Amino acid sequence: MTPVQYMVFTEMGIPAEMAIRLAFGTSLLVILPTAVSGAWRHSRMGAVWWKAAIVMGGCSLVCAFGGATLAAYLPGVGLRIAFGAFMLAIAIRMLTAKEPEVGERPRDNPWLWAGWAVPVGIMSGILGIGGGTLMVPVMVLGLKFRIHTAIATSLAAMIFTSAGGVIGYIVNGLGAPDLPPYSIGYVNLPAWFLLAITSAGMAQLGTVTAHKLPARQLGYAFVAVMFYMGLKMLGVFDWLGLPL
């Protein structure tokens, strides 16, 4: 959502500095109902570890607010490049990391969960992401969650993380000059509405599909999305002249 919104806002003539913050803030608000929708479906399937989701989500909510506040004062170009570079780093790490042993149990340690949630929340707020792209690798590689449990639990935690980020982008965007019509801080309501009504429904389809895919294929799909997002935000496709 972030690359698409950034392109749309800049094509509308909105300065890049404003466009990237609007893309981040609006995406976080779209993620909120999408995360609720997906987490509800995963929970019905018994895949959400709610204890981990609440601990990590609660900590990352506060940190996401702080990250969004920091993003309001960082250069827009730097935010876009950081977003792209971080997505590529996540994709490479997921692709090259050793998979957990089959018999290895996930780590049931609330203090460890909270410790991981702090940087996840800060980066989520700064980069305008709900935290799933960060929490899934953390849960799989650091906490030894199974990929299906990681995706389901990260969606539940994203409810909290995205809420903290949204509040941060709204509060710090109030009174910003030259905001497009129908914006509340760095959240554009028309863009939010159009994306939310489609993504919340598609989250149901995505959840059902995820549980039908083998873990390895699901992981590869996640990595592919990360690579695309990273290259797009870094401007690699534009530099190569590719219409992607």
N, C-alpha and C positions, 0 to 999 in steps of 0.2 A: 504493500500500500504506500509506503514512504516514497519509493522511486516514482511511482505513477503520479502521486499527488504533487511531488516536486516538479515534475515535467508539466503538469497541467497548470499549476500556479505560475510558473515562469512564462508559459505560453500566454497566460492572461495578462502579462506585463507586470506582474508582481516582482519586485527585486529579489534576487537570490537569497539575500540575508533574511528577508521576511518569509520567503517561500519555504525554506528548509525548516524554519520553526513552526510554521503553519502545518507542514506535512507531518512533523513529529507530534505536535499536540493533537491534531485531528486523528491521526492514526491510533494514538493511545485511547482516545474516546471510542473509536470504532472497535478496538480490541476488547473493551469492557463487555458489551453485550455478546460479542462473539465468544469470549472466554466463558461467560456464564452459560451460553448455549452448549458449547462443547463439553465443559466440565459436567454439566447436568447429564448429558448423554453418557459420558465416560463413567460417571458415578453410578448410573443405573446398571452399567456392565461390571461394576465392582472393581474398576481399574484405578480409582483415585485413592491415594494414601492421604487422607484428609489431615492427619496429624502433621505430616511434613508440609503439606500445602499451606496450612494456617500459620505454622511457625515461620516458614520462609516468606510467605506472602505478607505477613504482618511486619516483619523486619524490612522487607524490600519496599513496602508502601512508604515508610518514612524516608528511606534513602532515595527513592524515586523522586519524591518531592524536592529533595535537596539537589539531585541531579538536574531536574528540570529548571530549577532556579539558576544553577550554574550555566546551563545551556543558553539562557536568555542573555548572557553577557559574553559568550564566546563567538568568534567570527563564524559566519554562516558557511563559508567555503571549508573551513577547518572541520566543522560538524559533518558536512557531507563526505569529505575524504575519510574522516575517522569512522563514519558509519560503514563505508565501503570496505576499508581495511579491516575493520573488526569482523565483518561478515566473512571475509576471505580467511582470516585467521581461525575462526570457528570451524569453517568447512574443512580446512587442512587438518586441524586437530582431530576432528571427528573421523576423517578419512584414514589417518595414519595411526590413531591410537589403538592399542591392543584391547580387544573385547574382553569384558569380565568373564571369569571362569563360570561354567554352567552352574556349579554348586555354590558359588559365592553369594553370600547373603547381603542385601542392601544394608547400609549403615543406619542404624536407628539411634541417632545422637542429635537431640534438639539443639545443643550448643554448636555442634558442627554445622547443622543446617542453617542456624542463624548467622554463623560466621561467613558462610558462602553467600547468604542472601544480601549481605551489606554491599559488596562490589557489584552483584547482579542488579540490585536496586538502583545504585548510583549510575551505572552504565545504561540501564533502561531509561532513566529519566533524561540523561544527556542525549542519548541517541533516539529517543522517541519510540522505543520498542517495548512491548508488554513484558518481555522477559523470557518468553519461551525459547528464543534462539540462544539465550544464555543459559537458562535453567536446564534445558534438555542435556547439553554437553556436561554441565556440572553434575547433574543427577546420574548420568550414565558413566562418566569417566571418574568422577570424584567420589560419588556416593554409592556407586555400584547398583543403581536401579536398572531394571530391565527397560528396554526402549519403550515398550507399550505403557508401563507404569510411569516412566519419566514424562512422556508426552501428556498423559492424562493428568498427572499431579501438577505438572507445570501449568497447564491450562487453569486449574483451580487456583494456583498461586498468582497467576496473571490477573485475576480479578482484583486482587489487592494492589499489585504492582502498578497496573495501568491506572487505577483510581488515584494513587499518589502522584503519578506523573501528570495526569490530566489536571489535577488541582494546581500543580506547580506551573504548568504552561498557561492556565487561565489567569492565575494570580499575577504572574510576572508579565503577562501580555496585556493586562488591562491598561488602557491609556496609550498603548503603542501607536505611533502615527502611521497613517496610510494602510490600516488594516482593511481587507476587502469587506464588502457588506455582509451583514449577518454573522459576524465573528464575535466570539466572546474570548477576549485575550487571543492567544495563539491557537484557538480552535474555531474552525470554519464550519458552521452548522449545516449549510447545504451539502458540502462534501461529506460530512459525517453521516447525514441522513441517507444519501445515495449509497454509500459504502456499507452502512450498518444493516440496511434492510436486506441486502443480498448476502453479506458475509455471515450473518447470524444463521440464516437458513442453510447456507453451504457448509457451515461448521458441523451440522448434523450429518450431512453426506460424508464429509471428511472423516468424522469419527467412526462411522460404520465401516468405511473403506480401510481405515488404519487397522482395525481389528481383524480384517480379512487378509492383510498383507503379512508375510513373514518378516521377522525382526530385521534381517539383513537388508531386504529390499526397502523397508521403511526407512532405515538409516541412510541408505544411498539416496533416496528421494529427498530426505532432509538436507543432505550435503549438497545435492544439485541445486536446490532452491537457494541455499546460502551462497554458493558460487555465483549464481546469476545476479543476486542482489548486490553482492560485493562489486562485481565487475561493472554493473550498471551505474552504481553510485560513484565509482571512481572515474567514469567516463571512458572506459576502455572501448566499448562498442562504438561510441561516437568517434573516437580517435581512429578506429579501424574502418569506419564508414559502414558499419553493419546496422540494419534497421531492426534492432532487438531492444 
